[in-house]
C-alpha cells in the first residue's frame, strides 16, 4: 500500500502554494502526497494521525521568536502560523516515529523544533568566508559540494562521501539541537545535513533534492525512495 505523505505548504497573500517538484518527487518514489493547511493547534495531532510520513518543504524565513531571538535587519518574510504548525507536527511525528524528510527551510524547522538555533542571515552573521548559497544557475543544476559523514544514514543511502548539491538559502543552522547529529557540511563550514540520533528515519538537508529527483538524477531519486520505504514500514 502506498504511504500517505504530509507535505507542508508555503503561504502568501491568501494563497497556499508549493513547488510541483515536491509533489512529483513523492509520487515518482511511490508515495501519495497530502498537502497540509495551517489548522488550529488542537487539530494538529489529527493531521499526524492521518499520515505515514512528513515532508517539511522549503519556503520563507522562520520567526526568530521560535529560537529565542528578535528580528535582525536581514530577516526575510515570515509566516508565524506556518512555523507554529510545522514545529508542532515535527515534534508529534518524532514522538510517534513517523519518518521525516526536511528540505532547506525544513532542515531549519527540524533544528528549531528540537531546541537549536539558526542564522537569520548567514551573510551578516556567519564568522568565516562563505560560498554563494543562493545560486545563480538553474534550480536543477549543482552549485557546490557537500561532504557526508562516514557512518551516516545519508551516506549509506546516497552511496557517496561527497555529493554535488544546489543551493537556495540565506538562513542556516547555527547551534545544533542536542538530538541532532551533523552529517553533511559545505566546504565553508555551513551545515548542509543532519540526522536525528535515535529516530528510525529523520533526515534534514539544506539543498533541494526534489529538483534533481524529477530530472532522473539517481542519488536524489534514491533519497526519496528511501524516505517512502521508511514510511511504508513505520
Backbone torsions as a table, in degrees:
resi	resn	phi	psi	omega
1	UNK	NA	136.4	179.8
2	UNK	-71.4	134.8	179.2
3	UNK	-77.6	149.6	176.8
4	UNK	-89.5	122.1	-176.3
5	UNK	-109.9	114.7	175.0
6	UNK	-73.3	127.7	-176.0
7	UNK	-119.1	123.4	-178.9
8	UNK	-76.2	153.8	-173.9
9	UNK	-118.4	148.4	168.0
10	UNK	-86.8	171.9	-177.9
11	UNK	-152.5	137.6	175.2
12	UNK	-157.0	128.1	175.3
13	UNK	53.0	46.2	175.4
14	UNK	80.6	9.3	-176.2
15	UNK	-123.5	120.3	168.4
16	UNK	-71.7	144.4	-178.3
17	UNK	-153.0	154.7	178.4
18	UNK	-156.4	144.0	174.6
19	UNK	-69.1	134.5	-177.4
20	UNK	-60.7	-23.9	-177.5
21	UNK	-60.1	-36.2	177.1
22	UNK	-61.0	-46.3	-177.3
23	UNK	-63.8	-47.0	-179.8
24	UNK	-61.7	-42.0	-177.9
25	UNK	-62.5	-39.4	178.6
26	UNK	-68.2	-47.0	-179.1
27	UNK	-61.1	-45.7	-178.1
28	UNK	-66.0	-25.4	178.7
29	UNK	-85.5	-6.5	176.3
30	UNK	104.6	14.4	178.4
31	UNK	-107.9	169.1	175.9
32	UNK	-113.3	111.0	-179.1
33	UNK	-75.5	137.2	176.5
34	UNK	-128.2	114.6	-176.6
35	UNK	-77.6	136.0	-171.2
36	UNK	-108.1	113.1	175.9
37	UNK	-77.7	168.9	-177.8
38	UNK	-84.2	78.8	178.3
39	UNK	-70.7	171.3	176.9
40	UNK	-72.5	161.3	-174.8
41	UNK	-56.4	-40.8	-177.0
42	UNK	-66.0	-18.2	178.4
43	UNK	-98.5	-5.6	-177.9
44	UNK	-61.4	-37.2	179.9
45	UNK	-65.0	-35.0	179.6
46	UNK	-65.0	-34.2	177.1
47	UNK	-59.1	-49.5	-176.5
48	UNK	-66.4	-34.1	177.5
49	UNK	-64.3	-24.3	-173.0
50	UNK	-93.9	-5.2	-175.0
51	UNK	-120.3	161.6	179.0
52	UNK	-105.5	-13.4	179.4
53	UNK	-159.0	157.9	-177.8
54	UNK	-126.1	121.1	174.8
55	UNK	-105.2	113.0	176.6
56	UNK	-91.7	112.6	-171.5
57	UNK	-91.2	175.4	177.0
58	UNK	-77.2	-179.0	-180.0
59	UNK	152.9	-150.3	-175.7
60	UNK	-73.6	-171.3	-176.4
61	UNK	-78.8	165.0	178.1
62	UNK	-98.3	135.6	179.6
63	UNK	-63.0	127.5	-175.8
64	UNK	-64.1	-18.4	175.7
65	UNK	-55.6	-30.6	-176.2
66	UNK	-75.6	-11.5	172.3
67	UNK	-127.6	34.1	167.1
68	UNK	65.7	35.9	176.1
69	UNK	-131.1	169.2	172.8
70	UNK	-108.6	159.8	-175.7
71	UNK	-62.7	137.0	175.0
72	UNK	-106.4	164.2	-170.6
73	UNK	-56.8	-29.6	-175.7
74	UNK	-92.2	5.0	177.3
75	UNK	-64.3	136.2	178.9
76	UNK	-93.8	-160.6	-177.8
77	UNK	-63.0	132.8	176.6
78	UNK	-123.3	144.3	174.2
79	UNK	-121.3	96.0	-171.0
80	UNK	-59.7	-39.8	-178.3
81	UNK	-65.8	-34.1	175.0
82	UNK	-63.0	-46.2	178.5
83	UNK	-57.2	-46.2	-178.2
84	UNK	-58.3	-48.8	-176.8
85	UNK	-69.0	-41.7	-177.3
86	UNK	-67.4	-36.5	175.4
87	UNK	-65.0	-43.5	177.6
88	UNK	-61.5	-48.4	-178.2
89	UNK	-63.4	-37.7	178.7
90	UNK	-61.9	-47.3	179.9
91	UNK	-62.9	-43.4	-179.1
92	UNK	-66.8	-41.1	179.3
93	UNK	-62.8	-40.5	178.1
94	UNK	-66.1	-39.4	178.1
95	UNK	-59.9	-33.1	-175.1
96	UNK	-102.6	8.3	179.7
97	UNK	58.4	32.8	172.6
98	UNK	-81.1	127.2	-177.4
99	UNK	-58.0	143.3	179.8
100	UNK	-128.6	134.0	168.0
101	UNK	-122.9	117.0	179.4
102	UNK	-105.6	130.4	-176.9
103	UNK	-121.0	124.4	177.0
104	UNK	57.0	-107.2	174.3
105	UNK	-54.9	-33.8	179.9
106	UNK	-61.6	-36.4	172.5
107	UNK	-60.3	-44.0	-177.6
108	UNK	-69.0	-40.0	176.6
109	UNK	-60.3	-43.9	178.7
110	UNK	-57.1	-45.3	-180.0
111	UNK	-65.5	-44.3	-179.6
112	UNK	-66.4	-40.8	-179.8
113	UNK	-59.6	-29.3	-177.4
114	UNK	-98.7	8.4	173.1
115	UNK	104.0	3.4	178.1
116	UNK	-84.9	179.6	179.8
117	UNK	-126.1	165.3	176.5
118	UNK	-131.0	157.8	169.7
119	UNK	-74.7	128.4	176.4
120	UNK	-66.7	-29.5	173.7
121	UNK	-156.8	113.7	-175.2
122	UNK	-63.6	-33.3	-176.6
123	UNK	-69.0	-26.0	178.7
124	UNK	-93.4	-24.7	-169.0
125	UNK	-116.4	-26.7	-174.3
126	UNK	-71.7	132.9	-179.4
127	UNK	-91.3	94.8	-179.4
128	UNK	151.2	165.4	-179.9
129	UNK	-79.2	128.5	-173.1
130	UNK	-103.3	149.5	163.4
131	UNK	-72.4	171.5	171.1
132	UNK	-80.4	112.9	-177.4
133	UNK	-101.8	1.7	169.4
134	UNK	-119.9	89.8	-166.7
135	UNK	-67.5	157.1	179.9
136	UNK	-103.0	-7.6	175.5
137	UNK	-88.3	178.4	-174.7
138	UNK	-65.7	156.7	-174.7
139	UNK	-62.8	-30.4	-178.2
140	UNK	-93.9	17.9	176.4
141	UNK	-114.7	146.7	-179.7
142	UNK	-76.7	149.1	-177.2
143	UNK	-118.1	-39.0	179.6
144	UNK	-152.5	-178.9	-177.0
145	UNK	-102.6	154.4	170.8
146	UNK	-129.4	131.8	176.6
147	UNK	-97.3	129.0	-176.1
148	UNK	-102.0	145.9	179.3
149	UNK	-69.8	146.4	-170.6
150	UNK	-58.0	-47.7	-172.8
151	UNK	-98.5	18.2	-176.1
152	UNK	-79.7	152.5	174.3
153	UNK	-62.3	-37.1	-178.5
154	UNK	-63.5	-41.7	177.8
155	UNK	-64.9	-38.3	178.2
156	UNK	-64.1	-39.0	-179.9
157	UNK	-69.2	-47.3	-173.8
158	UNK	-84.5	-16.1	177.8
159	UNK	56.6	44.0	178.8
160	UNK	-156.9	147.4	178.3
161	UNK	-92.0	-20.7	-179.5
162	UNK	-141.3	127.5	-175.7
163	UNK	-127.3	160.1	174.6
164	UNK	-96.7	134.6	-177.4
165	UNK	-132.9	161.6	169.1
166	UNK	-92.6	175.0	-171.2
167	UNK	-156.8	118.6	-178.8
168	UNK	-143.3	67.6	-177.4
169	UNK	-154.2	152.6	172.0
170	UNK	-123.5	-4.9	170.5
171	UNK	-106.2	159.7	179.9
172	UNK	-163.5	165.3	178.5
173	UNK	-63.8	134.9	172.9
174	UNK	-104.4	-84.5	175.3
175	UNK	-86.9	127.8	-176.7
176	UNK	-82.9	134.0	176.5
177	UNK	-59.6	146.6	-175.9
178	UNK	-59.7	-31.9	-175.9
179	UNK	-83.6	-2.4	-178.3
180	UNK	-109.5	151.5	175.6
181	UNK	-121.2	132.5	177.1
182	UNK	-73.9	125.0	-178.4
183	UNK	-124.3	-0.2	179.0
184	UNK	-154.1	134.7	178.7
185	UNK	-137.7	151.8	171.1
186	UNK	-82.3	168.6	-177.4
187	UNK	-66.3	-19.5	177.9
188	UNK	-89.0	-0.6	178.9
189	UNK	97.0	-7.6	177.7
190	UNK	-64.0	134.3	179.7
191	UNK	-72.4	124.4	-175.2
192	UNK	-114.5	-12.4	179.7
193	UNK	-158.6	141.3	175.9
194	UNK	-136.6	159.5	172.8
195	UNK	-135.7	146.5	174.4
196	UNK	-72.1	139.9	-173.3
197	UNK	-69.5	-26.8	-175.6
198	UNK	-124.4	-18.5	-178.8
199	UNK	-67.0	141.4	178.8
200	UNK	-59.3	-37.1	176.0
201	UNK	-151.8	103.8	174.5
202	UNK	-149.7	101.8	-174.9
203	UNK	-126.4	136.6	173.5
204	UNK	-122.4	134.3	177.4
205	UNK	-127.4	145.1	-176.8
206	UNK	-83.5	-19.6	-179.2
207	UNK	-90.2	-173.8	-176.1
208	UNK	-118.3	83.6	-178.9
209	UNK	-66.6	-23.3	-179.4
210	UNK	-62.4	-32.4	179.4
211	UNK	-68.5	-29.6	176.7
212	UNK	-83.4	-38.1	-174.2
213	UNK	-60.4	-43.1	-176.7
214	UNK	-74.4	-10.2	174.6
215	UNK	-91.4	1.1	176.7
216	UNK	87.1	12.7	179.1
217	UNK	-73.7	119.6	-166.0
218	UNK	-61.2	-42.5	-177.9
219	UNK	-58.7	-43.4	-178.5
220	UNK	-72.3	-38.9	174.6
221	UNK	-60.2	-41.4	-179.2
222	UNK	-63.2	-37.1	178.2
223	UNK	-63.0	-46.1	178.4
224	UNK	-66.3	-37.8	178.4
225	UNK	-64.4	-39.8	177.9
226	UNK	-65.3	-39.2	177.0
227	UNK	-62.8	-49.0	-179.3
228	UNK	-64.2	-39.1	178.6
229	UNK	-63.3	-40.5	176.9
230	UNK	-63.9	-36.4	179.1
231	UNK	-67.9	-33.7	177.3
232	UNK	-65.0	-34.2	-172.9
233	UNK	-96.4	-2.9	-175.7
234	UNK	-68.4	NA	NA
